[in-house]
Amino acid sequence: MNRIFPILLTVFGLVAPCGAQTAFPSAVEPGLNPKLVKHCQPGAWGNLEYYEIILEPPTDSLWSSLLSEVSVWPFADSTKEEALEELKNAGFSPDMITEASENGIWSNQGRGMAFTPSDKFIENSNSKQRIALLELFTKADPNFPNRVLMNVEGADLSIISHGIAPETLKVLESVTFMKNGTLSFFDRPYLLRKMPTLETKQNLIRAISRTKGLVVRLSVDPTSNLDGLADYWSAGGNNRSILPLLHGIRATSRVSKIDIVHLLPPTAKKYLNTFTRDSDMMPDDSPDCFWTCMNFFEKNPSNRVMDTLSLGHYINEDFKMAQPPLRFGDLCVIYERSNGAFVHSYVYIADDIVFTKNGMSSLRPYALTEASQMLSIYEPDSDRYLEVYRRIPDS
């Protein structure tokens, strides 16, 4: 069931345009501009409308390591002279090589050199050089991007700019680069060094971690096919708890909108639009997209999927391969074609709407989002494919 990544979204209808007209007028909250409300394509899920919200992590989600102001760049299996040669190959001028050699801090880490650059070196690096450095250091340490890099969802700086001082935005823009449509900041410790107080440092991290979520509502009226809606949202028996609500609508007059948070299973409903809880943390691990997907239908979340067992072990135990069309609750997993490595997973909701958590960082919320928005922080890669699995109902 391997499917080439560039076509997977259209094959499964995950990026169908959400501009279709609906037969129902949009009843929106007071103060909400009706132009901000979008409409999904009608389908088995009914008629859905949604609008964006901005989710920002609370201060207590900021681990102390996120506020580190020390830039440490790894050169694996290299001497200082070899590392300087690699900087030369990355496009740095002789003057910048001298700056790195004389004003940077170098330490032998046993399997190579650790380099702490001067602020001048960072400030005089251009986008092309930042991309080359990132690729170089990620090969040396796969976790390097998690320590120094911040990707901006949708490559949209406007999500960050609200409440940020102009001088701070100027500093942000100075370390911004674009690669394959993904907008990133590099490096985070440098940005923190430029902030004068702990409060401004925390506000910066919270701002550059902002994420777009969705409020999604199901439109109903006397002509709605409630039996069809009950069949779709109950997910083949995996989400039976929502049936009383949908059937109760028959006896309720003047109901026109239902926030689909009420149609989500218990764990997804509990976690929606929140950030990782301390109680969900493990000593060496924390919830990520796969944890989020595997617990979607659970009454109570379990950390068993953070055990050191293969991804396939958990999928094969509770899921079966699914064929299009996708339906509510389907588990979607993206893999690298070259080696089968896991890239990302999410839960299909309806049309272009999915439920996910982008990575294990405490700064990433559990959220409903557009599939295209979710994928915007991942570099496009034609050598990936999608597998879709459907949970087997409890007998």
N, C-alpha and C positions, 0 to 999 in steps of 0.2 A: 504493500500500500504506500510505497514511496512516492512522494509527489514533489516536484521541483518547487522550491520555495517561492520564486517570483510569481507563480501562477496559483499558489495554494489559496491565496485570499479570494481570488475571483472564482476558483473552482468550487469553494465551499460557501461562496456568497458572504464572506466576512467583511468585504468592503463595498457592499451594494450601496449605492447612493441613498442617503437618508433625506431626500428632498421630495419624496412622494407626497401628494396631497392626501389628506384624510377627510373622511366624511364628517368628522366631529370638529366643532369649534374648539379653539384652545382656551381653556379656562386656566389662567395662570395666577400665581400669587400676586397680591398687591405690591406694586413697586418693581415687578419684573417686566422688563421690556419684551413684549411678545415676539419681537424680531430675534431674540436670543433662543427661542424655543425651536427645536428641530423635530422633524417627524421621520420615523423609520418607515421603510417599505412595509406595507401590511403583509402579514403572513400567518402561519399557524399560531404565532404568539399573540395575535390580535393587532390592535392599533396602538403603537407606542409613540410617546413624545418625550423629549428630554432636553435638559439644559446643563451647561457646565458649571461646576463649582471649583474653587481653588482649595486644596488641602495643604496645610502647612504643619510640619511636625512641631509638637510642643517642646519646650525647653528641656523637660525631663527625658526626652528621647535622644538627647545629644550625649553620646558616650564621650568620655574624656579624650579618647584617641582621636575623635573627630575634630578636636580643638588643638591638635598638635601643631606647633609652629615650626617644626624642624623638617626641612626638605632633605630627604635621603634618597639618592638615585643609585641603583645597583648596576655595576658592571661585572657580570659573571665571568669567572675564569680569566680575568684581565689584570695586568699590571697597570700602574698609573700611566705609563707611556702608551700602552695599548689602548687604554680608555681614552686618552687624549686623541689618539689616531681615530678612534670611533667617532668622537665629536667632530673631527675634521671631515670624516666621511658623511656626517649628517648635515654638512653645509656651513659649519661655523668658520668665521674668518680667522686669520692668524692672531689678530688682536683679541678675539674672544677666546681662542685657545689659551693665550697667555693669561687672560682674566681667570679662566677656569683653573689653570695650573697654579697661579700665584695667590689668588684670593679665595679659591674654593677650599673646602676642608676635605681631605682624603684620608681614609682609614682602610686598612687591610682587614677583610672579613673572613679570611681563610680560603674561601672559594671565589675570591675576586675583590674588587675595590668598591667601597661605598663613597659616594661623592655628594657633599653638601654644597650646592652652588651659591654664589653670592647673589644678592638681589639684582645687581647690575647684569649678571649673566642671564637671569630669568627675564628681566625687562627688555633685553636686547635680542631675545629669541623671537623669530617670526613663526608664522603658522606652519610652514613647511618643516622647519626644524623641530617644532614641538611634536608634529606627527611622527617624524623619524625617531625622536627620542622615546616617545611613548611605545612605539613598536620594539625598539631596542630593549627598553627596560622591562617590558611585559614578557619578552622571551626569557629574560634573566629571572623574573619573579612574576608569575601569573597573577598574584594578588596586588601587584603594584598599582594598577588603575584604581582599585578600591580605596587606596590610601591618599591619592593625590588628585584624582580626576572626578569631575562632576559633569554629567551629561544633562542637557536641558531638553525636557520633553517637547516634542514638536518643533525644536530648534527656534523657539519663540522667546526672545528676551523680555517681552512685555509681561510674561507671567512672573518675572522676577522684579521688575522695576518698581512696582507699587510699594511705597513706604521706604524706598532705598534712596539715600542721599546722592545727589549728582556726582560728587567726588568719588563715592564708592562705586557707582556704575562705571565711572571712567576707569577705575582700577580693574574692575571685572572685565571690561572690554579689552583691556591691554593684554590679558592672558587667554583670550577666547580664540578658538580655531574651529574650522568646519572640516569634517572628513566624511565623504559619502553621505551628505545630508544630515549628519549628526553633529550638533553643536556642543562643544565641551569647554570646560575651564581647566587649565593646567598651569601652576599647581596650587592645590588648596592651602598647604601650609604658608605659601608666600602671601596669599590673599589675607590669611589670618594675621600675619605679621604686620600688615598695613592697617589693621583695625586698632583703634586706640584703647578700647576698654573690653572687658569680658562681655558686657552687654552687646556691644556692637559686633563682636565676634559671633556670639550666639545668634543675633539677628541676621547676620550674613549667611550663616549655615542654613538657618531656617528658610531664608528667602531663596537661596539657590537650590533648595530641596523641594520647593513647591511643586505640586502635582495636580493635574486636572482630573477631577472626578465627575461623575454624572449623577443627576437626580432624574430618574426615569419613571414615567407614569403610564399606566395602561388605561386607555379610554374605553369606556363601556356605555352602552345605551340599550334600549329595549330590543334592538335588532342584533345585538352581539350574540355570537354563538358560544354561550357559556360552557356547554359540554365540550366543545372543541378547545376552549381556553383551559378548562380543567384538565383535559388530556395532555396538553402541551406542558403546562406549568407543573404538573405532578410528576413529570419525567419518568413515565413508565412505572410508577409506583415508588420511586425513590424519594418523592416529596409529597407524600399523602397529607401532611399536616395542613396544607393550604386549601384542601378541598372544602372544608366548612365555610371558609371565607368566600370562595367563588360561588358555591351553591347558595350561600346566604344572600348574595346580591339579588337573586331573583325576588326575594321578599323585601328588598330595601328600595324605597323610592328615591329618586333624584340623585342617585350615585352616578357620577360621570367620570371620575378619575380615581385610580388606585395607585399609590406609590408602590413600585414593585419590591421595595424592601419587605413588604408584607407577604410577598410570594417567594422569598428566598428561604432555603432551609435554615434551621436554627443557628448553626455556627457561622454561616455566611452573613446572616442577619445581625448577629452579635458583633462581628468584626468589621462590617462595612464602614468605611470612612474613619477607621481608627488606625493606630500605629501599634507596633509590636509591644506586647505586655511583658513585664519582667517574668511573670509566671510561665511564659511560653519559651523562655530562653533556656538553652542547654549550655553546659560549661564551655564547649568548643563549637557551638552551632546555634543558629537561630532560624525562625521560620522564613521560608522563601516562597517563590512561586509554586514549587512542587508541593510543599507543605500545605499551602493555601488550597490547591486543587484537590489533594487527597482528603482533606478535611471538609470539603464543600458540603457533602451530604451527611456528615456526622452530626449526631446530637450534641456531642461534646468533643472538642478537638483532642487529638492524640499526637504525641511527639514521636511515635514509633517510626515515622518516615524519616526521622533524622538519624536513625541508627545506620551503621555502616553496612548496609545491604544494597544490592543493585536496584536501580530504578525499576527495572523489569520485574523484580520480585514483587513489588507492591502493585504494579499495574496488573500483572498476570493473576494475582490473587483475587482482585475485586472487579476487574473490567474485562470487556471483550472488544474486539475491533469493531468500529462503527463505519457504516457506509453513509454517504450523503443521502438526503439532506441532514445537516446538523440539527440537533435539537437541544433544548435547555438542559444544562448540566453535563454536556459532553466534555471530556478531557482532551485538550489539544496540546500536543507536545511537538516542539521543533527540535530537530537533530541536525548535526553536521553530517553531510553525506560521506565525506572522506573517511571518517573514523567512527561514526555513530554516536559522537559525544552529544550529551544533552545541552541545549541552548536555552530554552525557555518553555514554560507551560502556562496555560490559562484555561478558564472554564467558559465555554460558549453560553451566552444568555439568549440573544436574539439578534437577527440582522447583523449589524456591525458592532454590537455591544458585547463586551466580555467582562469577566470578573477575574482579577489577578492581583498579585503583589510583585512589583518589578524588583526582584533581588532580595537578599536577606538583610539588607541594611535596615536599621531601625527608622531611617528617614523615609522609607517607602511605605505608603499606606496600603491597606486592603481596599480596593476600589472598583467600581464599575467604570469602564472607559471604552472609548472607541478602539477597535483593533489597530487601526492605523496610528493612533496616538500612542498606544502601548508599545508598538514596535519601533517608534521613532528614536528611542535611545539605544537601539541595537543597530549596528552597521549593516546595511543591506548586503546580502551575500547570496548569490545565485546557487551556491553549492549546499543548500540546506533543503530539508524536506519536512513535511508535516505528517504526523500520525494522529488519528482520532480514535478515542476509546470511549465506550459507553459503560457506565456502571451497571453491574448485575444486581437487580433488586434483591433484597433480603427475602428469603422464602418464608 
